[in-house]
Every structure is written in C-alpha cells, then in structure tokens.
C-alpha cells in the first residue's frame, strides 16, 4: 500500500507521517491547555510526548536539521513536564509548515533522502539549525549579518565562577569577537584581562556588540558575524507592562516577544542607546528588539539549553546540539562538571 505521493506505508522515510504526528501533537497540546493534564481523569501529556517521539523517529532517517529541531523541542517540553504553552504550540505549527514544504518538494513515487546522505559542501554532516524568514531550516551559524567584529559587553558581573565559565567559552569558541568589556561588577576584575566600559554610549564600543550576561556560555564555535537575535518565552510569563507603552510608541501593533535572559544577543549600538535613553528596565533587550520590530525568527528552544537543576540525560543530550547554555545556582555545578567531562565532545 502507498501514500498519496507514492511512499510505501511500511517505510519510516516519510514526510507525510511526520506531518501526521506533528498535527496529533498539536491537537493533544490544545487538549492539555484545556485541562487534560496531570491530575485530570484524562491526561494527554503522554500522548503529546509520544507523538513528538514518533515525529523524531521519522525525521532521524530523512532530515537532520528538522530532527535536531524537533528533538530539542521535545526535550524542552519534557523539562516543562510536557505542559506546552501557546508559544510552544505556535512553534509546532511552524514545524508542520516546514515539513509540508519539504514534502511538496519531493518527487511523487520516491522516498525522501536519508539524512546520512545530506552533507554540506565541505563533506561534513550538517549541524544545528535555524529557520529563515521562509520557514526553511538552515545550518547555523553560517549566515553573515555583520561586516566587522562585534565587541562583547557584560552589563554586570556578580559571580566570579559564572564569569570565568562565560569568558572561557568566548575565548575558546567565539570567532570575529572584538574586545570584551564590563560595565558594573561586584567582584575584582583585574585578573581577567577585560576592559571597563563607562556605559553603552562609550565611544570605544563597536558599531554592533553582543549583550552577554554572566550566566551564559557558548557550547561550540560561533562566528559572531553570523550572530542572530533569539526570543524566549511568551510574554505572559514575564510582566513587561512597565515598558509596553514605550514599545507601542514605536511598534503599535503585533505580538510582543521576550528577548532577555536566555542567551547572548547582537545589538546595534546607536539604536540601542537611542531607545534606552532615559529608560531604566530589567528587560532592555525586550524593549530594544520589539521597538525596532525585529522579526521573531529564532527561538531559544532550538538554540539554548537551560540548566536550572542537576543535569538529566535529556538536558545533557541538548548540550551536544545547542549553541548556548544558560544556568542558575541550582544547575551551575552540574553543568560545569559536565562541560569538564565532555569538553572533547563540545566542539
């Protein structure tokens, strides 16, 4: 028996099957949001996770980029006890549309090409992925956005060990990085060979810079000329009302996205200072990116592993596929130990 496009029904190499499982996961996700979750008579979290796993099993054979994206999404959902929010379900819709587009690009009567045969021009397997404006996954981070090296700015340093790990990762993995600066610090910074910056308007700061918090590190090579902004959780999880009026003065319509707190972000110095003039907020990047109407193309689910507790096997696996790690006190020692043990694999 064959599918409408000629794929044998007994093969795992099938984009249409992936679409079916993603659609089922989306449906179960809606049921979870309507109350069919933990403690309810009918708990659809298991069905939701199972459909994501089924989609992974198919994609593992045919499309490495999509496999890694859906796999990272599934792990992120497990870290949230398989309770998605509206933003997660929107990402599932995007995955479906990407797969549909890929399905339309295959020839009737043939199967998709196994991802083991998919290679970059240099012959190496393709790595982590991101979506461009057309919803097509692409290797990261090989898109050039900037022409000159980007300086790196730590707005405030409070923890010596955090900063040491962040700095070590930059010096090991960041390419086309300019100077490294800090603005405020609660610790003595003399031993680190980094420069003091008076403010973000200091004239020695580069045209574009990376806004980098002390609890963020790189896990593998990143050319900063290809840096990209990444949005995080839906705004309903964080109160952005104090800056909403300022955002709406420049961006009257559209969904607002949270950009602060998960991974380093590229910023245009002049525009950042213009927007932040006479403004004090704990969410400067959310104000900045929403004000300039940055397109929300890349989500932290696909790029960043959040370590907020002792590492489990799922989180440890994400360390091998994500670009960035973000941590808190509860997860830091476990992360540091894992990076020391697996340093040779994180490349």
Beta strands, then each sheet from edge to edge (+ up, - down):
strand 1: 129-131
strand 2: 137-139
strand 3: 150-157
strand 4: 174-175
strand 5: 177-185
strand 6: 195-196
strand 7: 208-211
strand 8: 216-218
strand 9: 222-223
strand 10: 265-268
strand 11: 304-307
strand 12: 324-327
sheet 1: 1+ 2-
sheet 2: 6+ 5+ 3+ 7+ 10-
sheet 3: 4+ 9+
sheet 4: 8+ 12- 11-
end
